[in-house]
Amino acid sequence: MPFLLDTASAIKRRFGFQDQSVSESVPCTPDLLKSVSRDHHLASTQSVFATSAVRRISDMDDDDHGGATGSEVAARRHAQSFEFSEDPSFWKDHNVQVIIRLRPLSGSEISVQGHSKCVRQESCQTITWTGHPESRFTFDLVADETVTQEKMFKVAGLPMVDNCMGGYNSCMFAYGQTGSGKTHTMLGDIEGGTRRHSVNCGMTPRVFEYLFSRIQKEKEARKEEKIKFTCKCSFLEIYNEQILDLLDPSSSNLQIREDVKKGIYVDNLKEIEVASARDVLQQLIQGSANRKVAATNMNCASSRSHSVFTCIIESKWESQGVTHHRFARLNLVDLAGSERQKSSGAEGERLKEATNINKSLSTLGLVIMNLVSISNGKSLHVPYRDSKLTFLLQDSLGGNSKTIIIANISPSLCCSLETLSTLKFAQRAKFIKNNAIINEDALGDVIVMRMQIQQLKKEVSRLRSLVNGGVENLDNDTSSLSFLGSPGQFKWEGLHGSSSPLMPEKRMSQKKDYEVALIGAFRREKDKDIALKALKAENQAAMQLAKQREDEIKSLKMILRFREAGVKRLEAVAAGKISAETHLLKEKEEHLKEIEVWRTQVDRNQEVTRFATENLRLKEEIRRHAFFSLCHSFYSQ
């Protein structure tokens, strides 16, 4: 594909991907797609940036040892690491997974603090912050710097795709300070264009490669169901609290809408249908090239916006006359890094960006804190709408989604406070409770139910003929019935002249089965008749209630006429047309009539009728429970 290769080459040149022989003379450039561990600003930062070259992503592990002696490098490589394995059963009982990922020490960190670290990993699930006082944290997984991109995908990305294929909304987002490795985790090295990904390729390309392989397997395995899949992708960024379409740079300040059917979505956001991982990769490269990046003291290619790559996966298939429609929304979020103004040296436009980034991340933290409080029984408002980020991710945080949070941290003493802050954020997020459900609709249920009703009517007819001794007249297709609790599930061969006589025990067992099925059929018929009578009684009560309401309106109108007549007489008395005695006599007469109207209305009180109707309904409920108890005791015998 020459076009895609040319596009990849252009992106590589734009973002500084060069061969090592060339990169020695290339200055540091904004490089969103590089999956390097970000350098931190200390006293020697300027000289480091002035002399260091843009490193290839595949050489990240070797380059990050810059400034260390051979023995130090060897010590690092032989440092204790903890093995962990995938747990396929995790998502059956959990809807939120929190993973801590440590990146290697950068060259600038080693040159200032050596190999001193602010954290100590104790197992594959626990990590300790070694400040004063020490703080110990437990998570679903703690991945050290030796964990590869492939291993991270198998633990987090692969089950997420399986959840999506099962109809669950899923979300993965990377959180952490600037330069902690979020973009490396989510995107990684995608400079290979359409070729197979490198070892440093990030989560997003791997997710879609696996997704389309799963789709292909599903199509082959379910050909009879005529299953069809549709995937639509969109790519946006939230920059200075404005939503921008990365696949359509001409758009600006898009708005978030909320719909009962569609849920939360971005209006006028471009969606592109994709059919392969190669199509997705092309959109990733195009969108990433449009993303806002800038150099700061902490990171030579700092993401200045939050990015959200969304894929909507829909599937349709037919089964037993019913058309099923299943859909899932997959969000892959690369958050902008939290940063301190003193450390980043942000000024002017960079300072404005940092302010908006920290504001949205602060709102995210508050949302998570309130969600945790709610899960503990408190009643609090969750400020989703206080930022575009939390509003957009509302379903992923406490809603209908299975969510993975990857908290990226630096182990260096230079980032001790930021690392502690990230660990506390992740600890709170661990207690979020989501309510993920399968998004599936089915059409054609009414038709199928009507067919089943017809079959049940035939079954009742056959059972009645069985009771009347008409066994020999049963249709030969009786054995084809397969409704639960019906005679169609029993062996009928003996009733059609089978040569092998039934044993007495089998005859008794079969007779018992017939009795159970017959009682069940009669029970359904009786329930139907009783329910119909109950509905008629309720309908009659409702009609009576409506008539009483109509009579009440007539009574009120009559009382109103009495009052109007009294007003007119008072006006006539004031004008001298009639005497006061005449007015008082008329007034007394009308008061007596009004009292009579009120008495009639009290006798026909609507509340009494309503209570009577409710009483009928409750009696019906009691009768049903008693009948069900009787049937249950019979079946248990």
C-alpha positions in Angstrom: 0.0 0.0 0.0 2.2 2.9 -1.2 -0.2 5.5 0.0 -0.2 4.3 3.6 3.5 3.8 3.6 4.0 7.3 2.3 1.6 8.6 5.0 3.6 6.7 7.7 6.8 8.2 6.3 5.4 11.7 6.4 4.2 11.3 9.9 7.6 9.9 10.9 9.4 12.9 9.4 6.8 15.3 11.0 7.3 13.8 14.5 11.0 13.1 14.3 11.2 9.4 13.7 14.6 9.0 12.0 17.3 6.3 11.8 19.9 6.4 14.5 22.5 7.6 12.1 20.4 10.6 11.2 19.0 11.3 14.6 22.4 12.2 16.1 22.1 15.6 14.4 18.4 16.2 14.8 17.2 18.5 17.6 14.4 17.5 20.0 11.0 17.8 18.3 7.4 17.3 19.4 6.9 13.6 19.2 3.5 12.3 20.2 3.9 8.9 18.8 7.3 8.1 20.5 6.8 5.7 23.4 9.7 6.9 25.5 9.9 7.6 29.2 9.6 11.3 29.5 12.6 13.3 30.9 12.2 15.5 33.9 13.5 19.0 34.4 16.2 19.4 36.9 19.3 21.6 37.1 21.0 19.8 34.3 18.0 19.5 32.0 19.0 22.2 29.5 22.3 20.6 28.8 20.7 17.1 28.5 18.2 18.4 25.9 20.9 20.3 24.0 23.2 17.3 23.6 20.8 14.3 23.5 19.3 13.0 20.2 15.8 11.9 19.4 15.8 8.3 20.4 14.1 5.5 18.5 11.3 3.9 20.4 12.6 0.4 19.9 15.9 1.4 21.6 14.2 3.0 24.6 15.4 0.5 27.2 19.0 0.8 26.2 19.0 4.6 25.9 17.3 5.1 29.2 20.4 3.8 30.9 22.4 6.8 29.7 24.8 8.1 32.3 24.9 4.8 34.2 27.9 2.5 34.6 28.0 -1.0 33.2 27.6 -2.4 36.7 24.6 -0.2 37.4 22.9 -1.3 34.2 23.6 -5.0 35.1 22.2 -4.5 38.5 19.0 -3.0 37.0 18.6 -5.8 34.6 18.9 -8.4 37.4 16.6 -6.5 39.7 13.7 -8.4 41.3 10.7 -8.7 39.1 7.3 -10.3 39.8 5.6 -12.7 37.4 1.9 -12.4 36.9 -0.6 -14.2 34.7 -3.9 -13.4 33.1 -7.1 -14.1 35.0 -10.0 -14.8 32.6 -12.5 -15.0 35.4 -11.7 -11.5 36.8 -14.3 -9.7 34.7 -17.1 -12.1 35.8 -17.1 -10.6 39.2 -15.6 -7.1 38.6 -16.4 -4.1 36.4 -13.4 -2.0 37.3 -9.8 -2.9 37.1 -6.9 -0.7 38.3 -3.3 -1.4 37.1 -0.2 0.4 38.1 2.6 0.6 35.5 6.1 1.8 36.4 8.3 3.1 33.6 12.2 2.8 33.6 14.3 5.7 35.0 15.1 8.3 32.4 18.6 9.5 31.7 18.1 12.9 33.3 16.7 11.2 36.4 19.7 8.9 36.7 22.1 11.8 36.2 20.7 13.7 39.2 19.3 11.1 41.6 21.1 8.0 40.4 19.0 4.8 40.7 17.3 5.8 43.9 13.6 5.1 43.8 10.6 6.4 45.7 8.6 3.1 45.4 9.2 -0.5 46.3 7.3 -3.3 44.7 6.5 -6.1 47.0 4.4 -8.4 44.8 2.5 -8.3 41.6 -0.4 -6.6 43.4 1.3 -4.5 46.1 3.6 -1.5 46.0 5.0 0.8 48.8 5.8 4.5 48.6 9.0 4.9 50.5 8.5 8.4 51.7 7.8 9.5 55.3 5.7 7.9 56.4 5.6 4.9 54.1 2.4 4.1 52.4 1.4 0.6 51.1 -1.0 0.2 48.3 -2.8 -2.8 46.8 -4.2 -3.0 43.3 -5.4 -5.5 40.8 -2.0 -5.5 39.2 1.4 -3.8 39.5 3.5 -3.9 36.4 7.2 -3.0 36.7 9.5 -1.7 34.0 10.3 -5.2 32.8 6.7 -5.9 31.7 6.4 -5.7 27.9 3.7 -4.1 25.8 2.6 -7.6 24.7 2.2 -8.7 28.3 0.2 -5.6 29.2 -2.1 -6.3 26.2 -2.7 -9.9 27.3 -3.6 -8.8 30.8 -5.7 -5.7 30.0 -6.4 -5.4 26.3 -7.4 -8.9 25.4 -10.1 -9.4 28.0 -11.4 -5.9 27.2 -12.0 -6.9 23.5 -13.7 -10.1 24.7 -16.0 -8.0 26.8 -16.9 -5.9 23.8 -17.6 -8.9 21.7 -20.0 -10.0 24.4 -21.9 -6.8 24.2 -20.4 -4.9 27.2 -19.3 -1.2 26.9 -15.6 -1.0 27.8 -13.2 1.8 28.5 -9.5 2.0 29.1 -7.7 5.2 30.1 -4.2 6.0 31.1 -3.6 8.4 34.0 -0.4 9.9 35.4 1.9 12.9 35.5 3.5 14.4 32.4 6.2 12.1 31.1 5.0 9.0 33.0 4.5 6.9 29.9 0.7 7.2 29.2 1.0 7.7 25.4 3.6 4.9 25.3 1.0 2.6 27.0 -1.9 3.6 24.8 -0.3 4.3 21.4 3.4 3.3 21.7 5.4 2.8 18.5 3.1 2.9 15.6 5.7 4.2 13.2 5.6 0.8 11.3 2.6 2.1 9.4 0.7 -0.9 7.9 3.4 -3.4 8.7 3.1 -5.7 11.7 3.6 -3.8 14.9 6.9 -3.6 16.7 7.6 -4.9 20.2 6.9 -1.4 21.6 3.5 -1.0 19.8 0.9 0.3 22.3 -2.4 -1.0 23.5 -4.6 0.6 20.9 -3.1 -1.0 17.7 -3.0 -4.4 19.5 -6.6 -4.1 20.6 -7.9 -3.6 17.1 -5.7 -6.3 15.6 -7.2 -8.8 18.1 -10.7 -7.3 17.7 -10.8 -8.0 13.9 -9.3 -11.4 14.3 -12.1 -12.2 16.8 -14.7 -10.9 14.4 -13.4 -13.1 11.6 -13.5 -16.2 13.8 -17.1 -15.3 14.9 -18.2 -15.0 11.3 -16.7 -18.4 10.4 -18.1 -20.2 13.4 -21.6 -18.7 13.1 -22.3 -18.8 9.4 -25.7 -20.4 9.9 -26.9 -17.4 11.9 -25.8 -15.0 9.2 -24.0 -12.8 11.7 -22.8 -9.4 10.5 -20.4 -7.0 12.2 -20.1 -3.2 11.8 -17.3 -1.1 13.3 -17.3 2.7 13.3 -14.5 4.8 14.8 -14.1 8.4 15.9 -11.1 10.3 17.3 -11.4 13.5 19.4 -9.4 15.6 21.7 -10.4 17.9 24.6 -8.1 20.9 24.4 -8.7 23.9 26.7 -12.2 22.5 27.5 -13.1 22.5 23.8 -13.8 19.3 21.9 -12.0 19.0 18.5 -12.4 16.3 15.9 -9.0 14.9 15.1 -10.3 13.2 11.9 -11.8 16.5 10.7 -9.4 19.4 11.7 -11.8 22.0 10.2 -14.4 21.4 13.0 -14.1 23.1 16.3 -15.9 23.4 19.7 -18.2 20.4 19.2 -20.9 19.9 21.8 -21.8 16.9 24.0 -25.4 15.8 23.7 -27.4 13.3 25.8 -30.1 11.1 24.3 -32.3 8.3 25.8 -31.4 5.8 23.1 -27.9 6.9 22.0 -26.7 7.9 25.5 -24.0 10.5 25.7 -22.4 11.4 22.4 -20.6 14.3 20.6 -22.7 16.1 18.0 -21.3 16.3 14.5 -18.3 14.1 15.4 -17.0 12.3 12.3 -17.5 8.5 12.4 -15.6 6.4 9.9 -16.6 2.7 9.2 -13.6 0.4 9.4 -13.2 -3.1 8.2 -9.7 -4.0 9.4 -6.9 -3.2 11.8 -5.1 -1.5 8.9 -8.0 1.0 8.5 -7.9 1.8 12.2 -4.2 2.3 12.2 -4.6 4.8 9.3 -7.1 6.8 11.4 -4.8 6.7 14.4 -1.9 8.1 12.4 -4.0 10.8 10.9 -5.6 11.8 14.2 -2.4 11.7 16.2 -0.8 14.0 13.7 -3.5 16.6 14.4 -3.2 16.3 18.2 -1.9 19.2 20.3 1.7 18.6 21.6 4.3 21.0 22.9 7.7 21.0 24.6 7.9 21.7 28.3 10.7 21.4 30.8 9.4 18.0 31.9 8.7 16.6 28.4 10.0 17.5 25.0 6.7 16.2 23.4 4.0 16.8 26.0 0.4 16.0 25.1 -1.6 19.2 25.8 -5.0 17.6 25.4 -7.0 14.5 26.4 -7.7 12.2 23.5 -10.5 9.7 23.2 -10.5 7.1 20.4 -14.0 5.4 20.2 -15.1 2.4 18.3 -18.7 1.3 18.2 -19.1 -2.4 17.5 -22.5 -3.7 16.3 -23.5 -7.2 15.4 -26.7 -8.7 14.0 -27.7 -12.4 13.7 -30.8 -14.5 13.4 -31.8 -17.4 15.7 -35.1 -19.3 15.8 -36.9 -16.6 13.9 -35.6 -13.8 16.1 -33.2 -11.1 14.9 -30.7 -10.2 17.6 -28.9 -6.8 17.6 -25.9 -6.4 19.9 -23.7 -3.4 20.3 -20.8 -2.1 22.4 -18.9 1.1 22.8 -15.1 0.9 23.2 -13.3 4.0 24.6 -9.5 4.3 24.6 -8.5 7.4 26.5 -5.0 9.0 26.6 -5.2 11.7 29.3 -3.0 14.7 29.3 -0.5 14.6 32.2 -1.0 16.4 35.4 1.9 18.8 36.0 3.2 21.4 38.5 3.9 24.9 37.1 7.2 25.1 39.0 8.4 21.8 37.5 7.1 22.3 33.9 8.1 26.0 33.6 4.8 26.6 31.8 4.2 30.2 30.7 1.7 32.0 28.4 -0.2 29.5 26.3 1.4 26.5 28.0 0.2 27.8 31.3 -3.3 28.2 30.1 -3.2 24.6 28.8 -1.8 23.3 32.0 -4.6 25.1 34.0 -7.3 23.5 31.9 -5.7 20.1 32.1 -5.3 20.3 35.9 -8.9 21.5 36.2 -10.4 18.6 34.3 -8.2 16.1 36.1 -9.3 17.7 39.4 -12.9 17.2 38.4 -12.1 13.6 37.4 -10.7 13.1 40.9 -13.7 14.7 42.6 -16.1 12.5 40.5 -14.3 9.4 41.5 -14.2 10.5 45.2 -18.0 11.1 45.2 -18.7 7.8 43.4 -16.7 6.0 46.1 -18.7 7.8 48.8 -22.0 6.9 47.1 -20.9 3.2 47.0 -20.4 3.5 50.7 -24.0 4.6 51.3 -23.7 8.4 51.2 -25.9 10.6 49.1 -23.8 13.0 47.1 -24.0 14.9 43.8 -21.5 13.6 41.2 -20.3 16.7 39.2 -20.0 15.0 35.8 -20.9 18.2 33.9 -18.2 20.3 35.5 -15.7 19.3 32.8 -16.0 18.0 29.2 -13.9 15.0 30.1 -16.0 13.6 32.9 -19.3 14.4 31.0 -18.0 12.4 28.0 -16.8 9.5 30.2 -20.0 9.5 32.4 -20.9 5.9 31.4 -17.3 4.7 32.0 -17.3 6.1 35.6 -20.1 4.6 37.7 -22.2 3.7 34.7 -22.8 1.0 32.1 -19.2 0.0 31.3 -16.3 -2.3 32.2 -13.4 0.1 32.9 -9.7 -0.4 33.0 -7.6 2.4 34.6 -3.8 2.2 34.0 -2.0 4.6 36.4 1.4 5.3 35.0 4.1 6.4 37.5 7.8 7.2 37.6 9.8 5.4 40.2 12.4 8.2 40.5 12.8 10.3 43.7 12.5 13.3 41.4 8.8 12.6 41.1 8.1 11.4 44.6 5.1 13.6 45.3 3.5 13.2 41.9 3.9 9.4 42.2 2.2 9.4 45.6 -0.7 11.6 44.2 -1.2 9.1 41.3 -1.2 6.1 43.7 -3.8 7.7 45.9 -5.9 8.5 42.8 -5.7 4.9 41.7 -6.5 3.7 45.2 -9.8 5.7 45.2 -10.7 4.5 41.7 -10.4 0.9 42.8 -13.6 1.3 44.8 -15.8 2.6 41.9 -18.8 0.4 41.2 -20.0 0.2 37.6 -23.2 -1.5 36.5 -22.2 -3.1 33.2 -25.0 -4.8 31.2 -25.1 -6.6 27.9 -26.4 -4.2 25.2 -28.7 -6.4 23.2 -32.1 -6.1 21.5 -34.3 -8.8 19.9 -36.9 -8.3 17.2 -39.6 -10.8 16.3 -40.4 -12.0 19.8 -44.1 -11.3 19.4 -44.4 -13.5 16.3 -42.5 -16.3 18.1 -44.7 -16.0 21.2 -47.8 -16.2 19.1 -46.5 -19.4 17.5 -45.8 -20.8 20.9 -49.3 -20.0 22.1 -50.7 -21.9 19.2 -48.5 -24.9 20.1 -49.6 -24.7 23.7 -53.3 -24.6 22.7 -52.7 -27.8 20.7 -51.0 -29.3 23.7 -54.0 -28.6 25.9 -56.3 -30.2 23.3 -54.2 -33.3 23.3 -54.0 -33.5 27.0 -57.8 -33.2 27.2 -58.1 -36.1 24.7 -55.7 -38.0 26.9 -57.9 -37.6 29.9 -60.9 -38.7 28.0 -59.2 -41.9 27.0 -58.3 -40.8 23.5 -54.7 -41.8 23.6 -54.9 -43.8 20.4 -56.0 -40.6 18.5 -53.0 -38.6 19.5 -51.0 -37.2 16.5 -47.7 -38.8 15.7 -46.0 -35.5 16.0 -46.6 -35.3 19.7 -43.1 -36.4 20.5 -41.7 -33.4 18.6 -43.1 -30.9 21.2 -40.3 -29.6 23.4 -41.8 -27.1 25.8 -40.6 -27.1 29.3 -43.0 -29.0 31.6 -45.1 -30.3 28.7 -45.8 -34.0 27.7 -43.8 -33.4 24.6 -40.7 -33.9 26.7 -41.6 -37.4 27.7 -41.3 -40.7 25.9 -44.5 -41.4 23.9 -43.3 -44.5 22.0 -45.2 -46.9 24.4 -48.5 -45.2 23.5 -48.1 -45.9 19.8 -47.8 -49.7 19.9 -44.2 -50.2 20.9 -43.2 -53.9 21.0 -41.5 -53.7 24.4 -44.0 -53.6 27.3 -43.5 -51.0 30.0 -42.5 -52.1 33.4 -45.0 -51.2 36.2 -42.5 -48.7 37.7 -42.1 -47.0 34.4 -45.9 -47.0 33.9 -46.4 -45.3 37.3 -43.6 -42.8 36.6 -45.1 -42.0 33.2 -48.5 -41.6 34.7 -47.1 -39.2 37.3 -45.4 -37.2 34.5 -48.7 -37.0 32.6 -50.5 -35.9 35.7 -47.9 -33.2 36.4 -48.1 -31.9 32.8 -51.9 -32.1 32.8 -52.2 -30.1 36.0 -49.8 -27.6 34.6 -51.9 -27.1 31.5 -55.1 -26.8 33.5 -53.4 -24.4 35.9 -52.5 -22.2 33.0 -56.0 -22.3 31.6 -57.5 -21.6 35.1 -55.0 -18.7 35.6 -56.0 -17.3 32.3 -59.7 -17.4 33.2 -59.1 -15.9 36.7 -56.9 -13.2 35.3 -59.6 -12.3 32.7 -62.2 -12.1 35.5 -59.9 -9.9 37.6 -59.3 -7.6 34.6 -63.0 -7.3 34.1 -63.5 -6.5 37.7 -60.8 -3.9 37.6 -62.2 -2.4 34.4 -65.7 -2.2 36.0 -64.2 -0.5 39.1 -62.3 2.0 36.8 -65.5 2.8 34.9 -67.3 3.3 38.2 -64.5 5.6 39.4 -64.8 7.6 36.1 -68.5 7.9 36.6 -68.1 9.1 40.1 -65.6 11.7 38.9 -68.1 12.9 36.3 -70.8 13.2 39.0 -68.4 15.1 41.2 -67.8 17.6 38.4 -71.5 18.1 37.9 -71.9 18.7 41.7 -69.2 21.3 41.7 -70.8 23.0 38.7 -74.1 23.1 40.5 -72.5 24.5 43.7 -70.8 27.1 41.5 -74.2 28.2 40.0 -75.5 28.6 43.6 -72.7 30.8 44.5 -73.0 32.9 41.3 -76.8 33.3 42.0 -76.0 34.5 45.5 -73.5 37.1 44.2 -76.1 38.4 41.7 -78.7 38.7 44.5 -76.3 40.7 46.7 -75.8 43.0 43.8 -79.6 43.4 43.4 -79.9 44.1 47.1 -77.2 46.8 46.8 -79.1 48.3 43.9 -82.4 48.3 45.8 -84.0 45.9 43.3 -84.9 43.2 46.0 -85.2 43.3 49.7 -82.7 41.8 52.1 -85.3 39.4 53.5 -85.9 37.9 50.1 -82.2 37.5 49.6 -81.8 35.7 53.0 -84.7 33.3 52.2 -83.2 32.4 48.8 -79.7 32.1 50.4 -81.1 29.6 53.0 -82.8 27.6 50.4 -79.7 27.3 48.2 -77.5 26.4 51.3 -79.8 23.5 52.0 -79.5 22.3 48.3 -75.7 22.7 48.5 -75.6 20.6 51.7 -77.5 17.9 49.9 -75.1 17.9 47.0 -72.1 17.6 49.4 -73.8 14.6 51.2 -74.3 12.8 47.9 -70.7 13.5 47.0 -69.5 12.1 50.4 -71.6 8.9 49.9 -69.9 8.4 46.5 -66.3 9.1 47.7 -63.8 8.2 45.1 -61.2 7.1 47.7 -63.6 4.5 48.9 -64.0 3.1 45.4 -60.2 3.2 44.9 -59.7 1.3 48.1 -62.3 -1.2 47.1 -60.5 -1.8 43.8 -57.2 -2.2 45.6 -58.8 -4.6 48.0 -60.0 -6.7 45.0 -56.5 -6.7 43.6 -54.9 -7.8 46.8 -57.4 -10.6 47.3 -56.5 -11.9 43.8 -52.8 -11.8 44.7 -53.5 -13.8 47.9 -55.5 -16.4 45.9 -52.6 -16.8 43.4 -50.0 -17.2 46.1 -52.2 -19.9 47.8 -52.7 -21.7 44.5 -49.0 -21.6 43.7 -48.2 -23.0 47.1 -50.6 -25.8 46.6 -49.0 -26.7 43.2 -45.6 -26.5 44.7 -46.5 -29.0 47.4 -48.0 -31.3 44.8 -44.9 -31.2 42.6 -42.6 -31.8 45.6 -44.6 -34.9 46.5 
